[in-house]
Amino acid sequence: MFLTLLLATAVLQDSSLVYGGRANRTHVDVPRIDTVANIDGTLDEPVWRRAARLTGFSQYQPVDGRPADEPTEVLVWYSADAIYFGIRAREIHGNVVRATHANRDNIDSEDQIQILLDTDNARQIAFLFGVNPYGVQQDGTRSAQFAGGAGGPSATGGGFRNINPLEGSVDLNPDYFFESKGRLVEGGYEVEVRIPFKSLRYQDARVQSWGLHILRRVQHSGFQDTWAPAIRANANFLAQSGTLDGLHDLKRGLVLEATPTATAHADRSPTIGNGNYQRKADLGGDVRWGIRQNLTLNGTINPDFSQVEADVGQVLLNERFALFYPEKRPFFLDGLELFDSPNQLIYTRQIVAPLGGLKLAGKLGGTNIASMIVADDRQYSWADNHSPLFGVSRIRYDYGSSNTLGAVLTTREDGANFSRVAAGDFRFYHSKLYFAQFQAAESWTDSLRNSQKGSLLQADWDRTGRAWGFHYALRSLDPGFKAVAGFVNRTGIIEARAFNRLSFYGSQGALVQTYGSFFGWDRIWNNAGAGHGLAESTESITPSATIRGGWNLSGAVTHSYFAFDPSLYSGLTVEQSVGPVVDTASFVVPPPEKTEWGGSFRVATPTYRIFSGAASITESQVPIFREAAPGNSSRIDAALDVRPTTAIRSSIQFSRLTIARKSDGSRFSSETIPRIKVEYQVSPPIFLRLVGQYAARSRSALRDRNGNPILVGGVLDTGEVTNEFSADWLFSYRPVPGTLVYLGYGSTLEEPREFRFQNLRRTRDGFFGKISYLFRL
């Protein structure tokens, strides 16, 4: 039946409207048809026979350049006010499609189609619209600007991280209004998508071209296909897009949205005050105005930024620096990709509880602009109980073949106190394989009449080859550099880092489809005070392999050096016993730990119909930062996603970290964090969720290498123990982004002994309700 439908469609379709990706027919003269299609998941209306037909997909992962195993056909046309896509995804391996009625954006483990629309055709940023076989939506943005290359490391977020080219630089937090509906059919699935021009920013021109990438994920095999042929030997994935040509006279109309919001809280902490619920109700709202096709003004007053789901617990006890959490709050998410900059100089979660704000984001001429001014709650003032005022601006000019020139200005004004940053950055591609990136920044801070300034300098060079790639970076951060409106969690260092990658590819149908390794080298020197010696170093080998059927295996072997910073231990003393006399002495900072070895192994299963999972184990020698001593670390992480029906999904996560002293094998700390989340999708707009998490953390009393107790500020340290169980449930009704009803309850309890569930003591709980409605003109 499905094959017959394909053949019939092909006969009725004009062959000039067929665009085969593998035939390099990727410049699409998309037809304009002034009509309306009913988005019901059935491609039987006559208008679809007049659409452009996109065929000839190629495999991109795990091995690029091969014809796709599963045939895919995408139909596209546009009317005055929207662009339409029809998807026919065929599955030749039988009834193996993975799909559930999931909540929005929660389709990573599903078969899916992603449509990337680069409406500026600058090959830098694309709107992402994804759908699973039932039409469940996923949306956000994908940016090429600061991705690190084909599977190579990248310098973002104030540090370095590995980025998968098909997944990296993707932000799924923004929500856009679009329509979709899908259904399973014999031999595959069909989906219809309608994207209104009101939901997009695009060029201010009568006739224009848009970049287009279409990706298909086939979960049973682990393959990912693209319509426009994409190869790994290219440093910019978006630069390999096709185009939609000849778009003209688009009618976006008036873009004016208002979203009033009402929230109510009833919170209590039985250990504080009389233990009664403290009730609070608030009214607020957001306004969004599309000044022109590619420029938007947002405003907010007394917004509600309550987190509907708490951030997932992270291991904390042996960390020295702040951990990064993603932005989830609606006002900041619209146009957030335009604020991206190297080193995360703009991090909106630094604005804790906004009272109100304005934001302008879009494009003027060839320049992307994004600017925001927001007043924070005065309880977060540094002094004098002022309301801190944040101002952040990002400007980026795109030129040539994906090259960029940018600037960042940020400030936090708090009465007489301030923290300001000015930065410039430059990125250019000097072939398909190579790019170089540079950034220079200066900060000025005056807090309680204590003035300081500092600079940040960074240079990156990246090669993204199919078999061989590298990423080299050098950066310097003065100890006085502070980015209070950003996320730069470590200063006073000079760092040099080099990563080389070798990749190999098996023949078609081979058991091992890809295999290779990263080879890493990292050096960090002190850039503060009189000491400029080597502070840390790491060498690593990180092999990985993709096995037929979607299995992934990876591991690592590391060798490290670590020198303890004496300034971190200036407030410590040691209690010593000489016969019957107990005395104190200064804490002696030990010499560096020069040889610390570590190893890890990780395995991830394919995405089966009912479940998928991953597990890793790490054994390593590590510094115990609080005691300036060597230790042995053992860590286990596991995750299991279970989908017993198309409406029920559950996720189980488990992390356990233990650190023992190398001197005598005694335990220094342990953390155990199990977490379970269960979702029931009652209907497309309604779902119920239950989240439970237990965090058992313990740290023994501090002592030096000789077993002597350590005093902190003259007080004997006695260690820490917390056994915290938290649970929350949520009812959510969200027919479209912006219109929603949330009803929820959260509770946290503690007990003296871990995982006994005895003598539980409630430390806080609360009810939460939120109603908002999107008025859209």
matplotlib code that plots the C-alpha trace (Angstrom):
import matplotlib.pyplot as plt

x = [0.0, 2.7, 4.9, 1.8, 1.1, 4.7, 4.5, 1.2, 2.6, 5.7, 3.5, 1.4, 4.4, 6.3, 9.8, 11.2, 10.0, 12.0, 15.2, 17.5, 20.1, 22.5, 22.3, 23.3, 19.9, 19.7, 18.6, 14.9, 12.6, 9.8, 6.4, 4.0, 0.5, -2.1, -4.3, -4.6, -3.9, -5.6, -2.9, -4.2, -1.3, -2.8, -1.0, -4.0, -5.0, -4.3, -2.0, 0.7, 0.9, 2.1, 4.8, 8.5, 9.8, 13.0, 14.5, 17.8, 18.9, 22.5, 23.7, 25.6, 26.1, 27.8, 29.4, 28.9, 28.6, 26.6, 23.1, 20.5, 19.1, 15.5, 13.8, 12.6, 10.6, 9.8, 7.3, 7.5, 5.5, 4.5, 1.6, 1.4, 1.6, 3.2, 5.5, 4.3, 6.3, 4.9, 7.0, 6.9, 9.4, 9.6, 10.9, 12.1, 12.9, 9.4, 7.5, 10.5, 9.5, 10.1, 7.4, 5.4, 2.9, 5.7, 5.7, 7.0, 10.8, 11.1, 11.6, 15.3, 14.7, 12.2, 12.3, 12.1, 12.6, 14.3, 13.8, 16.5, 15.5, 18.4, 16.1, 19.1, 20.9, 24.1, 24.9, 25.3, 21.9, 18.9, 15.5, 14.9, 11.5, 11.4, 8.6, 8.2, 6.0, 2.9, 3.7, 4.9, 7.0, 10.5, 11.8, 14.7, 17.8, 21.0, 24.1, 27.3, 29.0, 30.8, 30.6, 34.0, 34.0, 33.2, 33.1, 36.0, 36.3, 35.0, 35.7, 32.3, 30.8, 33.9, 35.7, 36.0, 33.5, 33.1, 30.4, 28.8, 28.3, 24.7, 23.8, 26.2, 25.2, 21.5, 19.2, 15.8, 14.5, 12.9, 9.3, 7.8, 4.2, 3.8, 1.3, 2.1, 0.2, 1.5, 0.5, 2.0, 1.2, 2.2, 5.9, 6.7, 5.0, 3.7, 3.7, 2.3, 3.9, 2.8, 5.2, 3.6, 5.9, 4.8, 6.9, 10.1, 12.6, 13.7, 15.2, 13.7, 13.6, 10.8, 12.6, 14.9, 16.6, 16.6, 19.1, 17.5, 18.7, 16.5, 17.7, 16.1, 17.0, 16.3, 16.5, 16.5, 19.7, 21.2, 21.6, 21.1, 20.4, 20.5, 18.8, 21.6, 24.7, 26.7, 30.3, 32.4, 35.3, 33.7, 34.0, 30.5, 27.5, 25.1, 27.3, 26.4, 22.7, 20.6, 18.4, 14.8, 14.9, 12.5, 10.5, 8.7, 6.0, 5.8, 3.0, 4.1, 1.3, 1.3, 3.3, 2.0, 1.7, 0.7, 0.9, -0.6, 0.3, -1.1, 0.8, 0.1, 2.5, 1.9, 5.3, 6.4, 9.4, 8.4, 11.7, 11.3, 8.8, 5.5, 5.6, 2.4, 2.2, 3.2, 0.9, 1.7, 0.0, 1.4, 0.3, 2.7, 3.1, 5.2, 4.7, 6.4, 6.3, 7.7, 8.9, 9.9, 10.5, 13.9, 13.7, 11.7, 11.1, 10.2, 9.0, 8.2, 6.8, 6.9, 7.5, 7.2, 10.3, 9.5, 11.2, 8.5, 11.1, 14.1, 17.6, 18.9, 21.2, 24.9, 27.9, 29.1, 31.4, 34.8, 34.1, 36.1, 34.1, 30.5, 28.5, 26.7, 22.9, 20.9, 18.4, 14.8, 12.9, 10.6, 11.5, 15.2, 14.7, 13.3, 16.3, 18.7, 20.9, 21.8, 23.5, 25.9, 29.6, 32.8, 33.6, 29.9, 30.3, 26.5, 24.7, 21.2, 20.8, 22.9, 19.7, 18.0, 14.5, 13.7, 11.3, 10.9, 12.9, 13.2, 14.9, 15.6, 16.9, 17.2, 19.1, 19.8, 21.4, 24.1, 24.5, 22.9, 22.0, 20.7, 20.4, 18.6, 18.1, 16.6, 16.1, 16.8, 15.2, 16.9, 17.4, 20.3, 22.0, 25.6, 25.0, 22.6, 19.6, 19.4, 17.7, 20.6, 20.3, 21.7, 22.5, 23.9, 24.4, 25.8, 26.6, 27.8, 28.5, 28.4, 30.5, 32.1, 31.7, 30.4, 32.9, 31.9, 33.1, 31.5, 31.4, 30.0, 29.1, 27.7, 27.2, 25.7, 25.0, 24.2, 24.2, 27.8, 29.0, 29.4, 30.8, 31.4, 32.9, 33.8, 34.9, 35.5, 35.8, 36.6, 36.1, 37.0, 37.1, 40.3, 39.0, 36.2, 38.2, 39.7, 38.5, 40.3, 38.7, 40.0, 38.5, 39.8, 37.9, 38.4, 36.5, 36.2, 34.7, 34.0, 32.5, 32.3, 35.1, 37.3, 38.3, 39.9, 40.2, 41.4, 41.6, 40.8, 42.5, 41.8, 42.7, 41.4, 42.4, 40.3, 40.5, 37.5, 38.7, 37.0, 39.9, 41.9, 40.9, 42.2, 41.3, 44.1, 43.4, 45.3, 43.7, 44.7, 42.5, 43.8, 42.9, 41.0, 38.8, 35.1, 32.1, 29.3, 26.7, 28.4, 29.7, 33.5, 34.0, 37.8, 40.3, 44.0, 45.2, 47.0, 45.8, 47.0, 45.0, 45.4, 43.1, 43.8, 41.3, 41.7, 38.6, 38.2, 35.2, 34.1, 32.7, 29.0, 27.3, 30.5, 30.2, 32.3, 31.0, 33.3, 36.2, 38.8, 40.2, 40.9, 44.4, 44.4, 47.0, 46.2, 48.4, 47.2, 49.7, 49.0, 48.5, 48.2, 50.6, 54.2, 53.6, 53.4, 54.3, 52.4, 49.2, 47.6, 48.2, 46.4, 47.2, 44.4, 43.5, 39.7, 38.8, 35.3, 33.5, 30.0, 28.8, 26.2, 22.7, 23.3, 25.6, 28.2, 31.4, 33.8, 36.5, 39.4, 42.9, 44.2, 47.4, 47.4, 49.5, 48.1, 49.7, 47.7, 47.2, 48.5, 46.0, 43.1, 44.5, 45.4, 42.6, 43.5, 45.3, 46.1, 45.5, 48.5, 49.2, 52.6, 52.3, 49.4, 49.6, 47.2, 48.4, 47.7, 50.1, 49.8, 48.6, 51.5, 50.6, 52.1, 54.1, 52.2, 50.7, 52.7, 51.3, 47.6, 46.1, 42.5, 40.4, 36.8, 34.4, 31.0, 28.4, 25.2, 22.5, 20.5, 17.1, 14.8, 11.1, 10.6, 13.9, 17.3, 20.1, 23.7, 26.2, 29.7, 32.3, 35.3, 38.3, 40.9, 43.5, 42.3, 43.3, 41.1, 40.8, 39.6, 42.5, 45.2, 45.8, 45.8, 42.8, 41.2, 37.8, 35.2, 32.2, 29.2, 26.6, 23.7, 20.5, 17.5, 14.6, 11.5, 8.5, 6.0, 3.3, 3.0, 1.6, 3.9, 7.5, 9.9, 13.5, 15.7, 19.1, 21.7, 25.1, 27.4, 30.8, 33.1, 36.5, 39.0, 42.2, 45.2, 47.2, 45.1, 42.1, 39.6, 36.6, 36.7, 33.3, 30.4, 27.5, 24.6, 21.9, 19.1, 16.4, 13.2, 10.8, 7.5, 5.3, 1.9, 0.7, -3.1, -3.5, -1.3, -1.8, -2.1, 0.4, 1.1, 4.6, 6.1, 9.8, 11.5, 15.2, 17.3, 20.6, 22.8, 25.9, 28.5, 32.0, 34.2, 35.9, 38.9, 42.4, 45.9, 48.1, 49.4, 45.8, 45.7, 42.4, 42.0, 40.5, 38.8, 38.9, 39.9, 36.9, 37.3, 35.7, 33.3, 32.2, 28.9, 26.0, 22.8, 20.2, 17.6, 14.6, 12.6, 9.5, 7.2, 4.3, 2.9, -0.3, 0.3, -2.1, -0.3, -2.3, 0.2, 3.4, 2.4, -1.0, -0.8, -2.0, 0.4, -0.6, 2.1, 3.4, 6.9, 8.3, 11.7, 12.4, 15.6, 16.6, 19.6, 20.7, 20.7, 18.0, 16.3, 13.1, 12.8, 12.6, 11.9, 11.7, 10.1, 12.3, 10.1, 7.1, 4.8, 2.0, 2.4, -0.1, 0.3, -2.1, -1.1, -2.8, -1.2, -3.1, -1.7, -2.6]
y = [0.0, 2.5, 1.6, 1.9, 5.4, 6.4, 5.2, 6.9, 10.2, 9.9, 9.5, 12.5, 14.7, 16.9, 15.5, 19.1, 19.4, 16.3, 17.3, 14.4, 15.1, 12.5, 14.0, 17.4, 18.9, 20.8, 24.2, 24.0, 26.2, 25.9, 26.4, 29.0, 27.8, 30.2, 27.7, 26.0, 22.4, 20.6, 19.4, 15.9, 13.6, 12.4, 13.6, 13.0, 16.6, 17.6, 20.4, 17.9, 16.7, 20.2, 20.4, 20.1, 16.6, 16.1, 12.6, 10.9, 11.0, 10.1, 8.5, 10.9, 8.8, 6.5, 6.6, 9.5, 9.5, 6.2, 6.0, 6.0, 2.5, 3.8, 5.8, 9.2, 11.7, 15.3, 17.5, 21.3, 24.3, 27.6, 30.0, 33.7, 33.1, 29.7, 27.0, 23.4, 20.1, 16.7, 13.7, 10.1, 8.0, 4.4, 1.6, -1.5, -3.5, -4.2, -3.0, -1.3, 2.4, 3.8, 6.3, 7.3, 10.1, 12.0, 15.4, 18.3, 18.2, 14.8, 12.7, 12.1, 8.3, 8.3, 8.0, 11.6, 14.2, 17.5, 20.5, 23.1, 26.5, 29.0, 32.0, 34.4, 32.0, 32.9, 29.3, 30.4, 29.8, 27.7, 27.3, 23.6, 22.0, 18.3, 15.8, 12.1, 9.7, 10.9, 14.5, 15.2, 18.4, 19.3, 22.8, 25.1, 26.5, 25.1, 27.3, 26.7, 29.7, 28.1, 24.4, 22.7, 20.7, 17.1, 15.5, 17.5, 19.6, 23.1, 26.1, 27.2, 27.8, 29.1, 25.8, 23.0, 20.3, 17.6, 18.3, 15.9, 17.7, 16.5, 17.3, 20.1, 23.7, 22.7, 24.5, 22.8, 25.2, 27.8, 27.0, 28.2, 27.8, 25.4, 22.7, 19.0, 15.7, 12.3, 8.6, 5.2, 3.6, 0.3, 0.3, 3.6, 6.8, 10.1, 13.6, 17.0, 20.2, 23.8, 26.6, 30.1, 32.9, 34.6, 32.1, 33.0, 35.8, 36.1, 38.5, 41.9, 41.3, 40.7, 37.7, 35.5, 32.2, 30.1, 27.5, 24.0, 20.9, 17.9, 15.1, 11.7, 9.6, 5.9, 4.6, 0.8, 1.0, 4.1, 5.7, 9.4, 10.6, 14.0, 15.2, 17.6, 15.4, 16.2, 15.0, 14.9, 16.7, 20.1, 22.4, 23.8, 21.5, 24.3, 25.3, 22.1, 22.9, 23.1, 26.1, 27.0, 29.6, 32.1, 32.7, 36.0, 38.3, 36.6, 37.9, 37.7, 40.1, 41.8, 39.9, 40.9, 38.5, 39.1, 36.4, 37.4, 35.0, 34.3, 32.2, 31.1, 29.5, 28.0, 27.1, 26.1, 25.0, 23.2, 24.0, 27.7, 29.9, 28.4, 25.9, 27.2, 27.7, 31.1, 32.0, 34.3, 35.2, 37.2, 38.7, 39.3, 38.9, 39.1, 41.0, 40.2, 42.5, 41.7, 45.2, 43.8, 40.4, 40.0, 42.2, 41.5, 43.5, 41.6, 43.0, 41.5, 42.7, 40.6, 37.4, 34.0, 32.0, 29.1, 25.9, 23.4, 20.6, 20.9, 20.7, 17.1, 16.5, 16.7, 15.4, 18.3, 17.2, 17.3, 20.2, 23.4, 25.5, 26.4, 24.0, 25.1, 24.8, 25.6, 28.4, 27.4, 30.6, 31.8, 35.5, 34.8, 32.0, 34.0, 34.9, 33.4, 32.0, 35.5, 36.1, 33.2, 34.2, 32.4, 31.8, 32.2, 35.9, 36.2, 33.7, 34.8, 32.6, 35.1, 37.2, 35.5, 37.0, 39.7, 42.4, 43.4, 43.9, 44.7, 42.7, 43.6, 40.8, 40.2, 41.5, 44.9, 44.8, 42.1, 42.5, 40.3, 42.3, 41.2, 43.5, 43.2, 45.3, 43.6, 44.7, 42.0, 41.7, 43.9, 40.9, 40.0, 43.4, 43.4, 46.3, 49.1, 47.0, 48.4, 46.6, 45.4, 46.3, 44.0, 45.2, 42.8, 43.3, 41.0, 42.2, 39.9, 40.6, 37.7, 38.0, 35.9, 32.1, 31.8, 34.2, 36.4, 39.5, 40.1, 42.2, 41.8, 44.4, 43.5, 45.4, 44.8, 48.1, 48.0, 51.4, 52.5, 49.0, 47.7, 44.9, 45.6, 43.6, 44.5, 41.9, 41.3, 38.1, 37.0, 33.7, 32.7, 29.6, 29.2, 26.2, 23.7, 21.8, 24.6, 27.5, 29.8, 31.8, 34.6, 36.6, 39.4, 40.8, 43.3, 43.6, 46.4, 45.7, 47.9, 46.2, 47.9, 50.3, 47.4, 48.0, 45.6, 44.8, 42.0, 40.6, 37.4, 36.3, 33.1, 31.6, 28.4, 26.5, 23.6, 21.0, 18.8, 16.1, 12.8, 10.6, 13.2, 16.3, 18.5, 21.4, 23.5, 26.3, 28.8, 31.2, 33.5, 34.8, 37.4, 36.9, 40.2, 39.2, 38.9, 38.3, 38.7, 38.6, 35.5, 32.1, 32.1, 29.9, 30.0, 32.8, 33.4, 30.8, 30.3, 27.2, 25.3, 22.4, 20.2, 17.4, 15.2, 12.8, 9.7, 8.0, 4.8, 3.4, -0.2, -1.5, -1.5, -4.1, -4.6, -5.4, -2.4, 0.6, 3.3, 3.3, 5.8, 7.9, 11.3, 12.1, 14.9, 17.1, 19.9, 22.3, 24.9, 27.4, 29.8, 33.4, 35.0, 36.4, 35.4, 31.8, 31.1, 27.5, 24.5, 24.0, 21.1, 18.8, 15.9, 13.5, 11.3, 8.6, 8.3, 5.4, 4.8, 2.5, 2.2, -1.4, -2.6, -2.1, 1.1, -0.1, 2.5, 1.7, 4.2, 4.5, 6.7, 6.4, 9.5, 10.6, 13.8, 16.2, 18.5, 21.2, 22.5, 26.3, 27.5, 30.5, 28.0, 26.7, 29.9, 29.6, 26.0, 24.8, 21.4, 20.0, 18.1, 16.0, 16.0, 13.7, 15.0, 18.5, 19.3, 22.2, 23.7, 24.3, 25.9, 23.6, 22.6, 22.5, 19.4, 19.1, 18.4, 15.0, 14.2, 10.8, 10.2, 7.6, 7.0, 4.9, 4.6, 2.5, 3.3, 1.3, 2.5, 0.2, 0.8, 2.3, -0.7, -0.4, -0.6, 0.6, 2.1, 2.5, 3.5, 2.8, 3.9, 3.1, 5.3, 4.4, 7.1, 8.7, 12.2, 15.1, 15.6, 19.3, 20.0, 18.2, 18.8, 15.1, 12.3, 10.0, 7.2, 7.8, 5.2, 6.4, 4.6, 6.3, 4.5, 5.6, 3.5, 4.8, 2.6, 3.0, 0.3, 1.9, 4.8, 7.0, 6.0, 6.9, 6.5, 7.5, 6.0, 7.5, 6.5, 8.1, 7.0, 8.5, 7.5, 9.0, 7.2, 8.6, 7.0, 7.2, 4.7, 3.7, 5.5, 7.0, 10.8, 11.2, 9.5, 10.6, 8.4, 10.0, 7.8, 9.6, 8.4, 10.3, 8.9, 10.6, 9.8, 11.5, 11.6, 13.4, 15.7, 18.7, 16.9, 15.0, 14.0, 13.7, 12.3, 12.9, 11.4, 11.9, 10.8, 12.5, 10.9, 12.9, 12.4, 13.7, 12.7, 15.2, 16.8, 15.6, 16.0, 13.3, 12.4, 11.8, 15.1, 16.9, 20.1, 23.2, 25.7, 29.2, 27.8, 25.5, 21.7, 20.3, 17.5, 16.5, 16.7, 14.3, 14.9, 12.3, 14.2, 12.7, 15.0, 14.3, 16.4, 15.9, 18.0, 18.2, 20.1, 21.3, 23.1, 23.1, 25.6, 27.3, 30.1, 28.8, 26.5, 25.4, 23.9, 22.4, 20.9, 19.9, 19.4, 18.1, 17.5, 15.3, 14.4, 11.4, 10.6, 7.4, 6.9, 4.9, 3.8, 5.9, 6.0, 9.1, 11.2, 14.9, 17.3, 20.3, 22.0, 21.5, 23.6, 23.8, 25.6, 26.8, 28.7, 29.9, 31.8, 32.4, 33.4, 36.2, 36.2, 38.7]
z = [0.0, 1.0, -2.1, -4.4, -3.0, -3.6, -7.3, -7.9, -6.5, -8.7, -11.8, -11.0, -10.1, -12.6, -12.7, -12.8, -9.2, -8.0, -6.1, -5.4, -2.7, -3.9, -7.4, -5.9, -6.9, -3.6, -4.9, -4.7, -6.7, -4.1, -5.5, -4.1, -3.9, -2.4, -0.6, 2.8, 3.7, 6.5, 8.9, 9.7, 8.9, 5.6, 2.4, 0.2, -0.7, -4.4, -3.3, -2.2, -5.8, -6.8, -4.1, -4.7, -4.0, -2.0, -2.3, -2.4, 1.2, 2.3, 5.4, 7.8, 10.9, 11.6, 8.2, 5.8, 2.0, 1.6, 0.2, 3.0, 3.8, 4.4, 1.6, 2.6, 0.6, 1.8, 0.0, 0.4, -0.8, 0.6, 0.7, 1.5, 5.3, 5.9, 4.6, 4.5, 4.6, 4.0, 5.1, 3.8, 5.7, 4.6, 6.8, 4.8, 7.9, 9.0, 12.0, 13.7, 14.0, 17.4, 18.4, 21.5, 22.4, 24.2, 25.7, 23.6, 22.9, 24.5, 21.4, 21.4, 21.6, 18.8, 15.0, 13.9, 11.1, 11.8, 9.5, 9.8, 8.3, 7.9, 7.1, 6.8, 4.5, 6.3, 7.4, 11.0, 12.8, 11.8, 13.3, 14.2, 13.8, 14.6, 14.6, 15.5, 13.5, 15.5, 14.9, 18.5, 18.2, 19.0, 18.3, 19.0, 17.3, 15.9, 15.7, 13.8, 15.4, 18.3, 17.5, 17.6, 14.4, 13.5, 16.8, 18.1, 21.3, 21.4, 23.6, 24.9, 28.3, 29.9, 29.1, 26.7, 25.8, 23.2, 20.6, 18.3, 14.9, 14.5, 18.1, 19.2, 19.5, 19.6, 22.1, 22.4, 25.1, 22.8, 21.8, 18.5, 17.3, 14.4, 13.5, 12.9, 12.7, 11.9, 11.7, 11.3, 7.9, 6.4, 5.9, 7.6, 8.7, 7.3, 8.9, 7.8, 9.1, 8.8, 10.0, 10.0, 8.9, 12.1, 14.0, 12.1, 11.7, 8.1, 5.6, 4.8, 1.0, -1.5, -3.0, -0.9, -0.5, 2.7, 3.8, 4.3, 6.0, 6.5, 8.9, 9.6, 12.6, 12.3, 15.9, 15.3, 13.4, 15.0, 11.5, 10.8, 7.2, 5.5, 2.3, 1.3, 1.3, 4.4, 5.0, 8.1, 6.3, 6.8, 9.8, 9.4, 9.2, 8.2, 5.4, 3.7, 3.5, 0.4, -0.4, -0.9, -3.7, -5.1, -1.9, -2.6, -1.2, 2.2, 4.4, 8.0, 9.1, 12.4, 15.0, 18.4, 21.3, 24.8, 27.5, 30.8, 33.6, 37.1, 39.6, 43.1, 45.7, 49.1, 50.6, 54.0, 56.0, 59.2, 60.8, 60.2, 62.0, 62.9, 60.0, 58.3, 54.6, 53.3, 50.4, 47.6, 44.3, 41.5, 38.2, 35.4, 31.7, 28.5, 25.3, 22.0, 19.0, 15.6, 14.6, 11.2, 9.6, 11.4, 14.4, 17.6, 20.8, 24.0, 27.3, 30.6, 33.9, 37.1, 35.2, 36.7, 36.3, 38.6, 37.5, 36.7, 37.1, 39.3, 37.8, 37.8, 40.8, 40.1, 42.0, 44.2, 47.1, 45.4, 42.9, 43.0, 40.6, 39.8, 37.7, 34.5, 34.3, 31.1, 30.7, 30.8, 31.4, 28.6, 28.4, 28.0, 25.5, 22.5, 20.4, 23.0, 20.3, 19.2, 22.6, 22.1, 22.4, 23.1, 26.8, 27.7, 28.5, 28.6, 31.0, 31.8, 34.8, 36.7, 36.7, 39.6, 40.1, 37.4, 38.2, 34.6, 31.4, 27.7, 24.9, 21.3, 19.1, 15.4, 12.4, 10.9, 7.5, 7.7, 11.5, 14.2, 17.3, 20.7, 23.6, 27.0, 30.1, 33.1, 36.7, 39.3, 42.8, 45.4, 47.7, 45.3, 45.7, 46.7, 49.1, 50.1, 49.1, 45.5, 42.6, 40.5, 36.8, 34.1, 30.6, 28.0, 24.3, 21.6, 18.0, 15.3, 11.6, 9.2, 6.0, 3.4, 3.7, 7.3, 8.8, 11.7, 13.6, 16.9, 20.1, 23.6, 26.2, 29.6, 32.8, 36.3, 38.0, 41.7, 43.2, 43.4, 42.6, 39.1, 37.0, 33.3, 30.4, 26.8, 24.3, 20.7, 18.7, 15.2, 13.5, 9.9, 7.8, 5.7, 3.9, 4.3, 6.9, 9.0, 11.1, 13.5, 16.3, 18.5, 21.4, 23.7, 26.6, 29.4, 32.7, 35.2, 38.7, 41.6, 44.6, 48.0, 46.9, 45.9, 42.3, 39.9, 36.3, 34.2, 30.7, 28.8, 25.7, 23.7, 20.3, 18.8, 15.6, 14.4, 11.7, 10.9, 8.6, 8.0, 9.3, 11.1, 13.0, 15.8, 18.0, 19.6, 22.0, 24.1, 26.6, 29.4, 32.2, 34.6, 38.3, 38.2, 35.3, 36.4, 34.1, 36.6, 33.8, 32.3, 33.2, 33.6, 36.5, 36.7, 36.4, 37.1, 34.7, 31.4, 29.6, 26.5, 25.2, 22.2, 20.9, 18.0, 16.6, 14.4, 12.9, 10.9, 9.1, 8.6, 5.3, 4.8, 7.0, 9.1, 12.8, 13.8, 11.8, 13.2, 15.6, 16.6, 19.4, 20.8, 22.0, 24.5, 26.1, 28.5, 30.6, 33.1, 34.6, 37.4, 36.3, 39.8, 42.3, 42.4, 41.5, 37.7, 37.8, 36.4, 38.2, 36.4, 33.4, 31.8, 29.0, 27.8, 25.2, 24.6, 22.2, 21.0, 18.6, 17.0, 16.7, 14.1, 15.4, 17.3, 20.2, 21.3, 23.3, 24.6, 27.3, 28.5, 30.0, 31.7, 33.4, 35.4, 37.5, 40.1, 42.3, 45.3, 45.4, 48.8, 48.8, 49.2, 52.5, 54.3, 56.9, 57.9, 61.0, 62.3, 65.8, 67.0, 70.2, 71.7, 74.7, 76.9, 75.2, 72.4, 70.2, 66.8, 63.9, 60.5, 57.7, 55.5, 51.8, 50.3, 47.1, 43.8, 42.9, 39.8, 38.8, 38.9, 36.6, 35.7, 33.4, 32.4, 30.2, 28.9, 26.9, 25.4, 24.0, 20.8, 21.1, 21.4, 21.2, 25.0, 26.4, 25.9, 28.4, 29.1, 31.9, 32.7, 35.3, 36.2, 38.5, 39.0, 41.3, 42.2, 44.4, 47.5, 47.3, 50.8, 52.4, 49.8, 49.7, 47.1, 46.8, 44.9, 43.2, 42.0, 40.1, 38.5, 36.3, 34.7, 32.9, 31.7, 29.6, 29.6, 27.3, 28.1, 26.1, 23.6, 26.4, 29.4, 29.6, 32.6, 33.1, 35.8, 36.5, 39.1, 40.1, 42.8, 43.6, 46.4, 47.2, 49.6, 51.0, 49.4, 52.7, 54.6, 52.4, 54.7, 53.0, 52.5, 50.8, 49.1, 47.0, 45.8, 43.7, 42.2, 40.3, 38.6, 36.4, 35.1, 32.5, 31.3, 28.2, 28.5, 25.2, 23.1, 25.3, 28.7, 30.7, 34.2, 35.7, 38.9, 39.8, 42.8, 43.7, 46.6, 47.3, 50.0, 50.6, 53.3, 54.0, 56.9, 59.2, 57.5, 58.4, 57.1, 55.6, 59.0, 60.4, 62.4, 62.6, 60.5, 61.9, 59.5, 60.9, 64.2, 64.4, 64.3, 61.1, 61.9, 58.4, 56.6, 56.2, 54.2, 53.2, 51.2, 49.5, 47.2, 45.1, 43.0, 40.7, 38.0, 35.9, 32.7, 30.1, 27.2, 23.9, 22.3, 23.5, 25.8, 26.8, 29.7, 33.1, 35.6, 38.9, 41.0, 44.4, 45.7, 48.9, 50.5, 53.4, 55.3, 57.4, 59.6, 57.9, 54.2, 52.3, 55.5, 55.0, 58.7, 60.9, 57.9, 58.6, 56.2, 55.5, 52.9, 50.7, 48.6, 46.1, 42.8, 40.2, 37.0, 34.3, 31.2, 27.9, 24.6, 22.7, 19.2, 16.6]

ax = plt.figure().add_subplot(projection="3d")
ax.plot(x, y, z, "-o")
ax.set_aspect("equal")
plt.show()
